[in-house]
Amino acid sequence: AEYSFDTFTYLQRKLEDDGYINAGSIYSINYDNVTIGVLGRTNNPLSFRVSYYFDVFSTEEGSVIVQTKTDNIDTYSIRLKGIIDNIKYRTDKDKVVIVAHSMGGLVIRRYIQIFGSKDIEKVILIGTPNKGLKKNILNGCYLFGTELECRDMNEESLFINKLNNMNQQEVPFYNIIGTGC
């Protein structure tokens, strides 16, 4: 799960060169010791690295953050809602811009189908398998992904069928794609 944070390190550094403030990583929906809007006091845009591979549960001793990279894309979309709500709380902003890589693009697309686009200003997808993975590429998925993730990304899966046959909300999408290997 930690690897998902490293994916955007280079991009976050480039955003800093353009005046963005690196606001760190968010991987939970814990609001302890956080003042609403404290990060939104700057006039500079902020960048966060986030991951839906973490979840939080409460115990008598407090919140416990756990890594969990064994769920399906629907579950990741629900976790993403908590992350977006957390960023909106910390910044006191109405909307966020999402930059997603690979399966993360499917997660945000599903998020928008489930929760709508009112919290999203725009979405930038990098190398997202929007039409799913074909058999020969799907076999490689199991080297990096889990059974449920790869099952969802199969071009013939119910998940991809639902994702591509339901209306998307009105939010600008930008796709950065490549061809071949």
N, C-alpha and C positions, 0 to 999 in steps of 0.2 A: 504494500500500500504506500509506503514512503516513496517509492519510485514515481508514483503519479505526481508528486510535488516537484520532483527534479525535472520533469518534462518541460516545464515552463520557466525554468530558471533563466535561460538565455533570453527568452522573449521578455521577461520581466525586467531584465537589465537594459534591454533596448528601449523599453517604455520609460525607464528612468532617464535615459539620455534625452527623451522627448518631453521631460518635465513631470512625468508621473511620479508619485511617491509610492515606494514599496511599502505596503501596509502589512506585509507578512503573509502567513498562512492561516487559513481557517479550516478546521476539520470537525467542528462540532457546533451544536446550537446552544452552548452554555453561555448565559448572560451574566454570570456571577462577576461582580466587580467591574462592570462595564456601564459607562454613562451613555445614555441614548444620545446619538449624534456627535459624540466626541471626535470621531474621525472626519466628520463632515465640516469641521470648522475651517479647514484649509481651502483655499481657492484652487489648489492644484488637484488634478484628477488622481485617484488612487488605484493601485492594482493589488489584487489579492490572488494568492495561489490557493486553490481549494481542492478537496477530494471528497467524493462520496463513498470512499472505501472505509470511512470511519463512522462509528455510531456511538451514541451516548446512552447510558442508563443510570438511573439513580439508585443509591443505596443509602443506608442510614448514615454512613460516613461522608457522603457527597456523591458527586458525579464521577462516573468511570467511563473513560474513552476506550473503545475497543476497535481494533482493526478487523474488518470483515470484508473479504474480497471473494465471497462465495455466493453472492445474491444475483438476482436477475436485474435487467435494466429498469423495470418498473420500480423496484425497490430503490435503486440508485436515484431515480427521478424524485421519489418521495423525500429521500435524504437531501437532495439538491434544494428542495423547497426550504428546508430548515436552514441551509447555508445562505440562500438568497435572503431569507427573512433576517438572518443574523447580520449580514452586510448592510441591509437597509436600516436595521436598528442602530448599528454602530455609526453609520454615516448620516442618518436621517434624510436619506435620498429616496425618491419614489421609484426609481428604476436602476437597473444594472445593465452593463454590457457584458455579454458572455463570449469568451474565446474558448472554443472546445476542440480537442484533438481526438481523432479516431472515434472510439465508441462513445466518448463524451458528447459528441455531436448528436448521437442517437438519444442519449440521456436527456439533453436539453430539448430536443424535439418532442420527446415523450412528456417531459415536464410541461411544455406548452399545451399539449393535448389535454393533459389532466387538469392543470391549474390555470390555463389561459396565459395571455401575454401581457397583462397589465403591469407586471413588475419588470419587464424586459424592454430595453431601448433598442437593442439590435443584437444579432448573433453572428459570430464569425466562426465558421467551421474549417478545420484544417485536417485534410485527409480522412474525412468521415465516410464510412461505407453506407451511404444513404440508401442504396438499393440492396444492401445485404452483402454477404460474402458467398462467392461461388465455391463449389466443392473443393477445388485444388487449393484455394486460399483459405477456406474454412479449416482444412486440416492443419494449417499452420497456426490457426487461432488457439488451438489447445496447448501450444508451447507457452503462450503468454496469458491467455484468458482461462476462466473456469468453465465448467460444463454448462452452467446456466447462461453465462454471457455469450458463449459461442453458439449455443442453441438459439438464443434470441437473434443473433446476427446472421444466421443462415438465411440466404435469399429466399428460401421457401418457407420460412417460419411464420407462424401466426403473428408474432410480434412485428416483423417487417411488413407483413400484409396490412396489419392495423395501422402502422405508422404511415405507410404510403397511401392508404385509401381513406384516411380521415382528413377533414379540412384542417388546415393550419390556421392559427390566429394571425392577425395582421401585425407582423413585426418583420423588419428587414432582415434577410439572411444573406450572408456572403460566404461563398464556398471557395476555398483554396484547394485545388485538386492536382493530382499528378497522374501520369499515365505510365503503364508498364511497371517494372520493378524498380 
